[in-house]
Amino acid sequence: MASQTEHTSAQDVTPHSLAENLVNWFVQHGGHLSPHVQLAYTHAQGFHLCARTPLTSPIVASCPLNLTFSILNLDPGEKEVQHIQSPLQQCRDKIPDHILAYLMLLEQRDKGNDSPWSAYLACLPGPQDMTTPLWFDDVDFAFLAGTSLAPAAKERKAELHQQWEHAVQVIKHFDMHLADVISL
């Protein structure tokens, strides 16, 4: 019987073009990756770092601030991070930061290769990969009936839905293209 947790060893890893693209982009833009690790992919774990050989240092990667992806990228006053022009700048202080980060992720994914983070975004799981109760349809959710997880998941889903509806109202108020792209 297979283990619930899939472990990746150096022998199990095969090259993956998205991983290679991400590592190339990362290193070309000032990131450092230990030669003792490689970016691996498995269906169970997605993209992750895997030791090729015993590590000689606990530091396996370092990322310069200009490669980071956060709502700070919307603030032209933040000099250490890469600034982007985005209609989402109008939403600062009108939408909670974590929701703004979700919208920024959607916006940058929608840009595809035109996003400065396209190599990184291509390695993130998509909606089809989500398996938590927040993404369950009614049929899957029925399996949670009678558990403590069902009411907690419903409450969290309702809370996120309310935050999402507020965010959609704000971006529609500013007549942003993103309002046409997103759906819940």
C-alpha positions as CSV (number, residue, x, y, z in Angstrom):
1,M,0.0,0.0,0.0
2,A,1.4,3.4,-1.0
3,S,2.1,6.0,1.7
4,Q,-0.2,9.0,2.0
5,T,2.8,11.3,2.0
6,E,4.9,11.1,-1.2
7,H,8.6,11.8,-0.6
8,T,10.8,12.8,-3.4
9,S,14.4,11.6,-3.6
10,A,17.0,12.7,-6.0
11,Q,16.5,9.4,-7.9
12,D,12.8,10.1,-8.4
13,V,13.2,13.6,-9.9
14,T,13.0,14.1,-13.6
15,P,13.5,17.5,-15.3
16,H,10.4,19.6,-15.6
17,S,10.4,22.5,-18.1
18,L,8.5,24.8,-15.8
19,A,11.0,24.1,-13.0
20,E,13.9,24.8,-15.3
21,N,12.3,28.0,-16.5
22,L,11.7,29.1,-12.9
23,V,15.3,28.4,-11.8
24,N,16.7,30.1,-14.8
25,W,14.6,33.2,-14.2
26,F,15.4,33.2,-10.5
27,V,19.1,33.0,-11.0
28,Q,19.2,35.4,-13.9
29,H,17.5,38.0,-11.7
30,G,19.8,37.7,-8.7
31,G,18.4,34.7,-6.8
32,H,20.7,32.1,-5.5
33,L,19.9,28.4,-5.3
34,S,22.3,25.9,-3.6
35,P,23.9,23.5,-6.0
36,H,22.9,20.8,-3.5
37,V,19.2,21.2,-4.3
38,Q,16.9,21.2,-7.3
39,L,13.4,22.2,-7.9
40,A,11.4,19.1,-8.3
41,Y,7.8,18.3,-9.2
42,T,5.5,15.5,-8.2
43,H,1.7,15.4,-8.6
44,A,1.2,15.0,-4.8
45,Q,3.5,17.8,-3.7
46,G,3.6,20.1,-6.7
47,F,6.9,22.0,-7.2
48,H,9.3,21.8,-4.2
49,L,13.0,21.8,-3.4
50,C,14.7,18.5,-3.1
51,A,18.2,17.8,-1.9
52,R,20.4,16.2,-4.6
53,T,23.3,15.6,-2.1
54,P,23.7,16.1,1.6
55,L,23.4,19.8,2.4
56,T,26.5,21.7,3.5
57,S,24.5,24.7,4.7
58,P,21.0,25.2,6.1
59,I,20.5,28.0,3.5
60,V,19.3,26.5,0.3
61,A,18.0,29.6,-1.5
62,S,18.1,33.4,-1.2
63,C,15.7,35.7,-3.0
64,P,16.4,39.4,-3.5
65,L,13.5,41.7,-2.6
66,N,13.1,42.8,-6.2
67,L,11.9,39.3,-7.1
68,T,9.2,39.1,-4.4
69,F,5.6,39.2,-5.3
70,S,3.3,41.1,-2.9
71,I,1.0,44.1,-2.6
72,L,4.1,46.1,-2.0
73,N,4.7,45.9,-5.8
74,L,1.7,48.2,-6.1
75,D,3.3,51.0,-4.0
76,P,5.6,53.3,-6.0
77,G,7.1,54.4,-2.7
78,E,8.6,50.9,-2.1
79,K,12.0,51.2,-3.7
80,E,13.3,47.7,-2.8
81,V,10.6,45.8,-4.7
82,Q,9.7,45.8,-8.4
83,H,7.0,48.3,-8.9
84,I,4.2,47.5,-11.4
85,Q,1.6,49.7,-13.0
86,S,-1.8,48.3,-12.1
87,P,-5.4,49.5,-11.8
88,L,-5.4,47.7,-8.5
89,Q,-3.4,50.6,-7.0
90,Q,-6.7,52.4,-6.8
91,C,-8.0,49.6,-4.5
92,R,-5.4,50.0,-1.7
93,D,-7.0,50.8,1.6
94,K,-10.4,49.9,0.0
95,I,-9.9,46.1,-0.1
96,P,-8.2,44.1,2.6
97,D,-4.6,43.4,1.8
98,H,-5.0,39.6,1.5
99,I,-7.8,40.0,-0.9
100,L,-5.8,42.6,-2.9
101,A,-3.0,40.0,-3.1
102,Y,-5.4,37.4,-4.5
103,L,-6.6,40.0,-7.1
104,M,-3.0,40.9,-8.0
105,L,-2.2,37.2,-8.5
106,L,-5.2,36.9,-10.8
107,E,-4.2,40.0,-12.7
108,Q,-0.6,38.8,-13.1
109,R,-1.7,35.3,-14.2
110,D,-4.0,36.9,-16.8
111,K,-1.0,38.7,-18.2
112,G,0.7,35.4,-18.9
113,N,4.2,35.9,-20.2
114,D,3.9,39.6,-20.0
115,S,4.0,39.4,-16.2
116,P,7.5,39.8,-14.7
117,W,6.7,36.8,-12.5
118,S,5.4,34.5,-15.3
119,A,8.0,31.8,-14.6
120,Y,7.0,31.7,-10.9
121,L,3.2,32.0,-11.5
122,A,3.4,29.1,-14.0
123,C,4.5,26.8,-11.1
124,L,1.7,27.7,-8.7
125,P,-1.3,25.4,-8.5
126,G,-4.3,26.4,-10.5
127,P,-8.0,26.2,-9.4
128,Q,-8.2,22.6,-10.8
129,D,-5.5,21.6,-8.3
130,M,-7.3,22.8,-5.2
131,T,-8.6,20.0,-3.0
132,T,-9.5,21.7,0.3
133,P,-13.2,21.9,1.4
134,L,-13.3,25.5,0.4
135,W,-13.2,24.3,-3.2
136,F,-15.6,21.3,-2.8
137,D,-18.8,21.2,-4.8
138,D,-22.1,20.1,-3.2
139,V,-21.5,16.4,-3.9
140,D,-18.0,16.4,-2.3
141,F,-19.3,18.6,0.6
142,A,-21.9,16.0,1.4
143,F,-19.2,13.7,2.6
144,L,-18.4,16.2,5.4
145,A,-21.9,16.0,6.8
146,G,-21.8,15.2,10.5
147,T,-18.2,16.2,10.9
148,S,-16.9,19.3,12.7
149,L,-15.2,20.3,9.4
150,A,-18.5,20.9,7.6
151,P,-19.7,24.0,9.7
152,A,-16.2,25.4,9.9
153,A,-15.7,25.1,6.1
154,K,-19.2,26.6,5.4
155,E,-18.4,29.6,7.7
156,R,-15.0,30.2,6.1
157,K,-16.4,29.9,2.6
158,A,-19.2,32.4,3.5
159,E,-16.7,34.8,4.9
160,L,-14.5,34.6,1.8
161,H,-17.5,34.9,-0.5
162,Q,-18.5,38.1,1.3
163,Q,-15.0,39.5,1.1
164,W,-14.9,38.6,-2.6
165,E,-18.2,40.3,-3.4
166,H,-17.0,43.4,-1.7
167,A,-13.8,43.3,-3.8
168,V,-15.7,42.8,-7.0
169,Q,-17.9,45.8,-6.1
170,V,-14.8,48.0,-5.6
171,I,-13.1,46.9,-8.9
172,K,-16.4,47.4,-10.8
173,H,-16.7,50.9,-9.2
174,F,-13.3,51.7,-10.7
175,D,-14.3,50.1,-14.0
176,M,-11.4,47.7,-14.1
177,H,-10.9,45.1,-16.8
178,L,-10.2,42.6,-14.0
179,A,-13.9,42.7,-13.1
180,D,-14.6,41.0,-16.5
181,V,-12.0,38.2,-15.9
182,I,-12.8,37.1,-12.4
183,S,-15.6,34.9,-11.1
184,L,-16.3,33.1,-7.9
